C-alpha cells in the first residue's frame, strides 16, 4: 500500500530553508481508510528502510509539511543502500536545482515489474515492495524549460544519477 505517485513544487526558498528540524516519528495517515492504512511497525524487521517519496529535506520550511512527509502514505520500502545513498543523491540534486532554477516540480513513486514475483512486508503482509522507483523533475524557468527523469532499481547495487538518468518519455 504505497502511493502510486507523489508530486510537489520545490521553490528556492523552501530548498534553502532550515526553519524546521527533521522529525523522526512515522505515523499512519489518518486520511487513509483503516483497512488500507500502513503503520510504522509494518516495516519492523523487514530488512527495508522507510523511504520517503517527498523527502524530509524538502520540507524544512514548515512544521506541517515536515509532519505530513512522515505519514506512512508518503513512504515506500527501499533497500538501505538505495534509500541512504543513491536516492538521497537525487534528492539533494533536486534541492540544488530548485535553488538554481527558482523552483522545480517533482513527481516520484514506485515501480512494480509485472514479470517479477511480488514481495510483501508488514504485520498483515499488505505492503508491497516496489521493484524500483521513478523520479521526474521539471523546471519551467522562462526560456530555459527542461525536464529529466530517473529510474532506480530497489536493490543495494551501485546506481549513480548518470546511470539512472533518462528522458521523461522513457520514464
C-alpha positions as CSV (number, residue, x, y, z in Angstrom):
1,X,0.0,0.0,0.0
2,X,2.4,2.7,-1.3
3,X,1.2,5.8,-3.1
4,X,1.2,5.4,-6.8
5,X,3.0,8.7,-7.0
6,X,3.7,11.9,-5.0
7,X,4.2,15.3,-6.6
8,X,5.2,18.8,-5.3
9,X,6.7,22.1,-6.2
10,X,10.0,22.9,-4.5
11,X,10.9,26.6,-4.5
12,X,14.3,28.1,-4.0
13,X,13.3,29.4,-0.6
14,X,11.9,26.0,0.5
15,X,15.0,24.2,-0.7
16,X,17.3,26.5,1.3
17,X,15.2,26.7,4.4
18,X,16.5,25.3,7.7
19,X,13.4,26.6,9.6
20,X,12.3,23.1,10.9
21,X,14.4,20.2,12.2
22,X,13.7,16.7,10.8
23,X,11.2,14.8,12.9
24,X,11.8,11.1,13.4
25,X,8.4,9.8,14.1
26,X,6.5,8.0,11.3
27,X,2.7,7.9,11.6
28,X,-0.2,6.3,9.9
29,X,-2.1,8.7,7.6
30,X,-5.5,9.3,9.2
31,X,-6.9,10.2,5.8
32,X,-6.3,6.6,4.6
33,X,-9.1,4.1,5.4
34,X,-8.1,1.8,8.3
35,X,-8.3,-1.3,6.1
36,X,-5.6,0.2,3.8
37,X,-3.6,2.1,6.3
38,X,0.1,1.3,6.7
39,X,1.5,1.5,10.2
40,X,5.1,2.4,11.2
41,X,5.6,-1.1,12.6
42,X,4.8,-2.7,9.3
43,X,8.5,-2.1,8.4
44,X,9.9,-3.5,11.6
45,X,12.4,-6.3,11.0
46,X,11.5,-6.3,7.2
47,X,15.0,-5.5,6.0
48,X,13.7,-2.4,4.3
49,X,14.1,1.3,5.1
50,X,11.1,3.6,5.3
51,X,11.9,5.5,2.1
52,X,10.4,9.0,1.7
53,X,8.9,9.8,-1.7
54,X,8.5,13.5,-0.8
55,X,11.8,13.9,1.3
56,X,12.1,15.4,4.7
57,X,14.9,17.6,3.4
58,X,12.4,19.4,1.0
59,X,10.0,20.1,3.9
60,X,12.2,22.0,6.3
61,X,10.3,25.2,5.6
62,X,7.2,24.2,7.6
63,X,6.4,22.0,10.6
64,X,3.1,21.0,8.9
65,X,4.9,20.0,5.7
66,X,7.5,18.1,7.8
67,X,4.9,16.2,9.8
68,X,2.9,15.4,6.6
69,X,6.0,13.9,4.9
70,X,6.3,11.4,7.8
71,X,2.9,10.0,7.1
72,X,3.2,6.4,6.0
73,X,1.3,7.3,2.8
74,X,4.5,9.1,1.7
75,X,6.7,6.1,2.5
76,X,7.7,3.0,0.4
77,X,10.0,0.1,1.3
78,X,13.5,0.9,0.0
79,X,16.7,-1.1,0.4
80,X,19.1,0.6,2.8
81,X,21.7,1.3,0.1
82,X,19.2,2.9,-2.3
83,X,17.5,5.0,0.4
84,X,20.6,6.3,2.2
85,X,22.8,6.7,-0.8
86,X,21.6,6.7,-4.4
87,X,18.0,8.1,-3.8
88,X,19.5,10.6,-1.4
89,X,21.8,11.9,-4.1
90,X,19.0,12.7,-6.5
91,X,17.0,14.3,-3.6
92,X,20.0,16.6,-2.9
93,X,20.3,17.4,-6.6
94,X,16.6,18.4,-6.7
95,X,17.3,20.9,-3.9
96,X,20.3,22.3,-5.8
97,X,18.2,22.6,-9.0
98,X,15.4,24.4,-7.2
99,X,17.9,26.9,-5.8
100,X,19.4,27.4,-9.3
101,X,16.2,27.5,-11.3
102,X,13.9,29.3,-8.8
103,X,11.6,26.3,-8.5
104,X,11.2,22.8,-9.8
105,X,8.3,20.4,-10.0
106,X,9.0,16.9,-8.8
107,X,7.0,13.7,-9.2
108,X,8.1,10.3,-8.0
109,X,6.8,6.9,-7.0
110,X,7.2,3.2,-7.0
111,X,7.6,0.9,-10.0
112,X,6.2,-2.7,-10.0
113,X,7.5,-5.1,-12.6
114,X,4.8,-7.4,-13.8
115,X,7.4,-10.1,-14.6
116,X,8.9,-10.3,-11.1
117,X,7.4,-12.1,-8.1
118,X,5.6,-9.7,-5.8
119,X,7.1,-9.3,-2.4
120,X,5.2,-8.0,0.7
121,X,6.1,-6.9,4.2
122,X,4.1,-5.9,7.2
123,X,2.1,-7.3,10.0
124,X,-0.6,-8.4,7.6
125,X,1.8,-8.6,4.6
126,X,-0.1,-5.8,2.9
127,X,2.8,-3.5,1.9
128,X,4.1,-4.4,-1.5
129,X,7.8,-3.9,-2.0
130,X,8.5,-1.9,-5.2
131,X,10.9,-3.3,-7.8
132,X,12.2,0.2,-8.4
133,X,11.4,3.9,-8.2
134,X,11.0,6.8,-10.7
135,X,11.5,10.5,-10.3
136,X,10.9,13.2,-12.8
137,X,12.0,16.8,-12.4
138,X,10.7,19.8,-14.4
139,X,12.0,23.4,-14.5
140,X,9.7,26.0,-16.1
141,X,12.3,28.8,-15.9
142,X,11.2,31.1,-18.8
143,X,13.1,30.4,-22.0
144,X,15.1,27.5,-20.3
145,X,12.4,25.0,-19.7
146,X,13.7,21.5,-19.2
147,X,13.0,18.1,-17.6
148,X,14.8,15.0,-16.7
149,X,13.8,11.5,-15.4
150,X,15.4,8.9,-13.3
151,X,14.7,5.2,-12.7
152,X,16.4,3.3,-9.8
153,X,16.2,-0.4,-9.0
154,X,15.2,-1.2,-5.5
155,X,18.4,-3.1,-4.6
156,X,21.7,-2.5,-3.0
157,X,23.7,-2.2,-6.2
158,X,25.7,1.0,-7.1
159,X,23.3,3.3,-9.1
160,X,24.7,6.7,-10.0
161,X,22.4,9.6,-11.1
162,X,24.1,9.4,-14.5
163,X,23.2,5.7,-14.8
164,X,19.6,6.3,-13.7
165,X,19.0,9.4,-15.8
166,X,16.8,9.2,-18.9
167,X,14.2,11.3,-20.7
168,X,10.8,11.8,-19.1
169,X,9.2,9.9,-22.0
170,X,11.4,6.9,-21.2
171,X,10.3,7.0,-17.6
